[in-house]
Amino acid sequence: MSMKDKAKATAKNIEGKIQEAVGDITGDPKTQAEGKGKQAEAKIRHSVEDVKDQAKEVID
């Protein structure tokens, strides 16, 4: 996983956690859901990059 892509995915995850927490505090289910969605997107990005890394290892 490139460090740049890993950093972006990690930042997206942190952003999602903060947004979900804000939604919890304010009682806004839409904000909570958006935060959870960002966390899910970050998890997918990490998974995609892991697959790329594994493919690169196989090829090398």
N, CA, C and O atoms as a MOPAC input file, in Angstrom:
PM7 MOZYME 1SCF
protein

 N      0.86100 1    -1.17200 1     0.00000 1
 C      0.00000 1     0.00000 1     0.00000 1
 C      0.89900 1     1.22400 1     0.00000 1
 O      1.81500 1     1.35000 1     0.81300 1
 N      0.61600 1     2.11200 1    -0.92200 1
 C      1.41800 1     3.33100 1    -0.93100 1
 C      1.09600 1     4.14700 1     0.31700 1
 O     -0.02900 1     4.15100 1     0.81700 1
 N      2.10600 1     4.82100 1     0.78900 1
 C      1.92300 1     5.61300 1     2.01200 1
 C      0.87300 1     6.70800 1     1.79900 1
 O      0.12300 1     7.04300 1     2.71600 1
 N      0.82800 1     7.25300 1     0.60200 1
 C     -0.13600 1     8.31500 1     0.30500 1
 C     -1.56600 1     7.77800 1     0.39200 1
 O     -2.43200 1     8.40300 1     1.00500 1
 N     -1.81000 1     6.61500 1    -0.22500 1
 C     -3.15600 1     6.02800 1    -0.19400 1
 C     -3.52900 1     5.58000 1     1.21200 1
 O     -4.67800 1     5.71700 1     1.63500 1
 N     -2.55400 1     5.04900 1     1.92700 1
 C     -2.81100 1     4.61000 1     3.30000 1
 C     -3.17500 1     5.80600 1     4.17900 1
 O     -4.08600 1     5.72500 1     5.00300 1
 N     -2.46300 1     6.90200 1     3.99800 1
 C     -2.74600 1     8.10900 1     4.78200 1
 C     -4.13100 1     8.65900 1     4.46600 1
 O     -4.84700 1     9.10500 1     5.36300 1
 N     -4.50500 1     8.62800 1     3.19000 1
 C     -5.84100 1     9.11100 1     2.80100 1
 C     -6.93000 1     8.25100 1     3.43300 1
 O     -7.92100 1     8.77000 1     3.94600 1
 N     -6.74100 1     6.93400 1     3.39200 1
 C     -7.74500 1     6.03300 1     3.96700 1
 C     -7.84200 1     6.22400 1     5.47800 1
 O     -8.93600 1     6.20900 1     6.04300 1
 N     -6.71300 1     6.40100 1     6.11900 1
 C     -6.70300 1     6.61800 1     7.56100 1
 C     -7.37200 1     7.93800 1     7.91700 1
 O     -8.12700 1     8.02200 1     8.88500 1
 N     -7.08900 1     8.96600 1     7.12600 1
 C     -7.72900 1    10.26900 1     7.36500 1
 C     -9.24100 1    10.17700 1     7.18400 1
 O     -9.99800 1    10.77600 1     7.94900 1
 N     -9.68000 1     9.43200 1     6.17700 1
 C    -11.12300 1     9.26000 1     5.93200 1
 C    -11.75600 1     8.52800 1     7.10800 1
 O    -12.87100 1     8.86000 1     7.51100 1
 N    -11.06500 1     7.54200 1     7.65900 1
 C    -11.58100 1     6.80600 1     8.80400 1
 C    -11.72300 1     7.71300 1    10.02300 1
 O    -12.74200 1     7.68200 1    10.71300 1
 N    -10.70500 1     8.51000 1    10.28000 1
 C    -10.74100 1     9.43800 1    11.41300 1
 C    -11.85700 1    10.45700 1    11.22500 1
 O    -12.59300 1    10.76700 1    12.16200 1
 N    -11.97700 1    10.97400 1    10.01200 1
 C    -13.05200 1    11.92800 1     9.70600 1
 C    -14.41600 1    11.30500 1     9.98700 1
 O    -15.29700 1    11.94600 1    10.55900 1
 N    -14.57800 1    10.05200 1     9.58000 1
 C    -15.84500 1     9.35900 1     9.82000 1
 C    -16.13300 1     9.15300 1    11.29300 1
 O    -17.27200 1     9.30600 1    11.73600 1
 N    -15.10500 1     8.80700 1    12.05500 1
 C    -15.29300 1     8.60400 1    13.49500 1
 C    -15.69700 1     9.90200 1    14.18100 1
 O    -16.56700 1     9.91400 1    15.05100 1
 N    -15.05400 1    10.99800 1    13.77600 1
 C    -15.40400 1    12.29700 1    14.35700 1
 C    -16.83500 1    12.66600 1    13.99400 1
 O    -17.60200 1    13.11900 1    14.84400 1
 N    -17.19200 1    12.47100 1    12.73200 1
 C    -18.53900 1    12.82900 1    12.29000 1
 C    -19.58700 1    11.97300 1    13.00800 1
 O    -20.64400 1    12.47400 1    13.39200 1
 N    -19.29400 1    10.69800 1    13.18400 1
 C    -20.22600 1     9.83100 1    13.90400 1
 C    -20.37400 1    10.29300 1    15.35200 1
 O    -21.48000 1    10.30800 1    15.89200 1
 N    -19.26100 1    10.67000 1    15.97600 1
 C    -19.30900 1    11.14400 1    17.36600 1
 C    -20.12300 1    12.43000 1    17.47500 1
 O    -20.89400 1    12.60200 1    18.41900 1
 N    -19.95200 1    13.32800 1    16.51600 1
 C    -20.73500 1    14.56800 1    16.51100 1
 C    -22.22000 1    14.23600 1    16.38900 1
 O    -23.05800 1    14.83300 1    17.06500 1
 N    -22.53300 1    13.28100 1    15.52400 1
 C    -23.92200 1    12.84700 1    15.37800 1
 C    -24.47400 1    12.25500 1    16.66000 1
 O    -25.63400 1    12.47600 1    17.00700 1
 N    -23.63500 1    11.49700 1    17.36700 1
 C    -24.06100 1    10.93200 1    18.64900 1
 C    -24.35700 1    12.04400 1    19.65800 1
 O    -25.36400 1    12.00800 1    20.36500 1
 N    -23.46600 1    13.02300 1    19.70800 1
 C    -23.61700 1    14.11700 1    20.67300 1
 C    -24.84500 1    14.96600 1    20.36500 1
 O    -25.59500 1    15.33900 1    21.26700 1
 N    -25.04500 1    15.26700 1    19.08900 1
 C    -26.16100 1    16.13100 1    18.70500 1
 C    -27.46600 1    15.36600 1    18.51500 1
 O    -28.53300 1    15.97000 1    18.40300 1
 N    -27.38200 1    14.05100 1    18.48000 1
 C    -28.58400 1    13.24200 1    18.26700 1
 C    -29.05600 1    13.27100 1    16.82300 1
 O    -30.23800 1    13.06000 1    16.55200 1
 N    -28.14900 1    13.53000 1    15.89800 1
 C    -28.49200 1    13.62200 1    14.47900 1
 C    -28.16400 1    12.29800 1    13.78400 1
 O    -26.99600 1    12.00900 1    13.52100 1
 N    -29.18700 1    11.49700 1    13.48600 1
 C    -28.92700 1    10.19300 1    12.86500 1
 C    -28.30500 1    10.29600 1    11.46800 1
 O    -27.57500 1     9.39700 1    11.05000 1
 N    -28.58900 1    11.38300 1    10.74600 1
 C    -28.00900 1    11.54400 1     9.40800 1
 C    -26.49000 1    11.71700 1     9.51400 1
 O    -25.74100 1    11.10600 1     8.75300 1
 N    -26.04800 1    12.52800 1    10.43400 1
 C    -24.61600 1    12.74800 1    10.63300 1
 C    -23.94200 1    11.46000 1    11.09700 1
 O    -22.83600 1    11.14100 1    10.66100 1
 N    -24.60600 1    10.72400 1    11.97900 1
 C    -24.07300 1     9.44400 1    12.43400 1
 C    -23.88700 1     8.49800 1    11.24600 1
 O    -22.83700 1     7.87200 1    11.10300 1
 N    -24.89600 1     8.40000 1    10.41000 1
 C    -24.85400 1     7.49400 1     9.25800 1
 C    -23.76800 1     7.90800 1     8.27400 1
 O    -23.06500 1     7.05700 1     7.72900 1
 N    -23.62800 1     9.21400 1     8.04300 1
 C    -22.58300 1     9.68300 1     7.14100 1
 C    -21.20200 1     9.33200 1     7.69200 1
 O    -20.31100 1     8.94100 1     6.93700 1
 N    -21.02800 1     9.46900 1     8.98200 1
 C    -19.76200 1     9.11200 1     9.61600 1
 C    -19.45400 1     7.63000 1     9.48000 1
 O    -18.32000 1     7.24700 1     9.19300 1
 N    -20.46300 1     6.80200 1     9.68700 1
 C    -20.27600 1     5.36200 1     9.53200 1
 C    -19.97200 1     5.01500 1     8.07900 1
 O    -19.18200 1     4.11300 1     7.80100 1
 N    -20.60000 1     5.73200 1     7.16000 1
 C    -20.33900 1     5.50900 1     5.73700 1
 C    -18.89500 1     5.82900 1     5.37400 1
 O    -18.26900 1     5.09600 1     4.60800 1
 N    -18.37100 1     6.90800 1     5.91400 1
 C    -16.96900 1     7.27300 1     5.65400 1
 C    -16.02200 1     6.22200 1     6.22400 1
 O    -14.99700 1     5.90500 1     5.61900 1
 N    -16.36700 1     5.68800 1     7.38200 1
 C    -15.53500 1     4.64300 1     7.96900 1
 C    -15.56300 1     3.38000 1     7.10200 1
 O    -14.53800 1     2.72000 1     6.92700 1
 N    -16.72300 1     3.05400 1     6.57000 1
 C    -16.83400 1     1.89100 1     5.69300 1
 C    -16.02200 1     2.10500 1     4.41300 1
 O    -15.35600 1     1.18800 1     3.93100 1
 N    -16.08200 1     3.31100 1     3.87500 1
 C    -15.30600 1     3.63700 1     2.67400 1
 C    -13.81200 1     3.47900 1     2.95800 1
 O    -13.07600 1     2.94400 1     2.12800 1
 N    -13.37100 1     3.93400 1     4.10200 1
 C    -11.95600 1     3.81400 1     4.46800 1
 C    -11.55300 1     2.34900 1     4.58600 1
 O    -10.46200 1     1.96400 1     4.16500 1
 N    -12.42500 1     1.54300 1     5.15400 1
 C    -12.13300 1     0.11400 1     5.29900 1
 C    -11.99300 1    -0.53800 1     3.92300 1
 O    -11.11200 1    -1.37000 1     3.71000 1
 N    -12.86200 1    -0.15600 1     3.00200 1
 C    -12.78900 1    -0.69400 1     1.64000 1
 C    -11.48900 1    -0.25800 1     0.97200 1
 O    -10.82300 1    -1.06000 1     0.31800 1
 N    -11.13100 1     1.00800 1     1.13700 1
 C     -9.87300 1     1.49600 1     0.54500 1
 C     -8.68200 1     0.70900 1     1.07700 1
 O     -7.79300 1     0.33300 1     0.31300 1
 N     -8.66300 1     0.46000 1     2.38300 1
 C     -7.57100 1    -0.32300 1     2.96200 1
 C     -7.55900 1    -1.73200 1     2.36500 1
 O     -6.49200 1    -2.25800 1     2.04900 1
 N     -8.71400 1    -2.33600 1     2.21000 1
 C     -8.79500 1    -3.68300 1     1.65500 1
 C     -8.29700 1    -3.72000 1     0.21000 1
 O     -7.56600 1    -4.63400 1    -0.17100 1
 N     -8.68600 1    -2.74300 1    -0.58300 1
 C     -8.24300 1    -2.67100 1    -1.97200 1
 C     -6.72300 1    -2.54400 1    -2.03700 1
 O     -6.07400 1    -3.21300 1    -2.84200 1
 N     -6.17100 1    -1.70600 1    -1.20900 1
 C     -4.72500 1    -1.51900 1    -1.21500 1
 C     -4.00500 1    -2.78400 1    -0.73700 1
 O     -2.92300 1    -3.10200 1    -1.23100 1
 N     -4.59700 1    -3.50300 1     0.21600 1
 C     -4.00400 1    -4.76000 1     0.66300 1
 C     -3.97400 1    -5.77900 1    -0.47900 1
 O     -2.99000 1    -6.50000 1    -0.64600 1
 N     -5.03600 1    -5.83700 1    -1.25000 1
 C     -5.08800 1    -6.74600 1    -2.39800 1
 C     -4.02900 1    -6.36000 1    -3.42600 1
 O     -3.36200 1    -7.22700 1    -3.99200 1
 N     -3.87500 1    -5.06400 1    -3.66600 1
 C     -2.84100 1    -4.60000 1    -4.59500 1
 C     -1.45700 1    -5.02800 1    -4.10900 1
 O     -0.62800 1    -5.47900 1    -4.89900 1
 N     -1.21400 1    -4.88600 1    -2.81700 1
 C      0.07300 1    -5.27200 1    -2.25800 1
 C      0.33000 1    -6.77600 1    -2.42900 1
 O      1.43300 1    -7.19600 1    -2.78000 1
 N     -0.71200 1    -7.57200 1    -2.17400 1
 C     -0.56700 1    -9.01200 1    -2.32400 1
 C     -0.31300 1    -9.39500 1    -3.77700 1
 O      0.50400 1   -10.27100 1    -4.05900 1
 N     -1.00900 1    -8.74400 1    -4.69100 1
 C     -0.80700 1    -9.02000 1    -6.12300 1
 C      0.60400 1    -8.65300 1    -6.54300 1
 O      1.23700 1    -9.37000 1    -7.31800 1
 N      1.09100 1    -7.54200 1    -6.03200 1
 C      2.45300 1    -7.11400 1    -6.37100 1
 C      3.47300 1    -8.12900 1    -5.85700 1
 O      4.44800 1    -8.43200 1    -6.54500 1
 N      3.25600 1    -8.64700 1    -4.67400 1
 C      4.16800 1    -9.66200 1    -4.11400 1
 C      4.18600 1   -10.91700 1    -4.97200 1
 O      5.24500 1   -11.50700 1    -5.18700 1
 N      3.02900 1   -11.32700 1    -5.46100 1
 C      2.93000 1   -12.52000 1    -6.28800 1
 C      3.65400 1   -12.30700 1    -7.61700 1
 O      4.34800 1   -13.19700 1    -8.10900 1
 N      3.48400 1   -11.13100 1    -8.17900 1
 C      4.10700 1   -10.82100 1    -9.45600 1
 C      5.62400 1   -10.72800 1    -9.32100 1
 O      6.36700 1   -11.19800 1   -10.18300 1
 N      6.07000 1   -10.11700 1    -8.23000 1
 C      7.51900 1    -9.97700 1    -8.01000 1
 C      8.08600 1   -11.32000 1    -7.64000 1
 O      9.28900 1   -11.44100 1    -7.40900 1

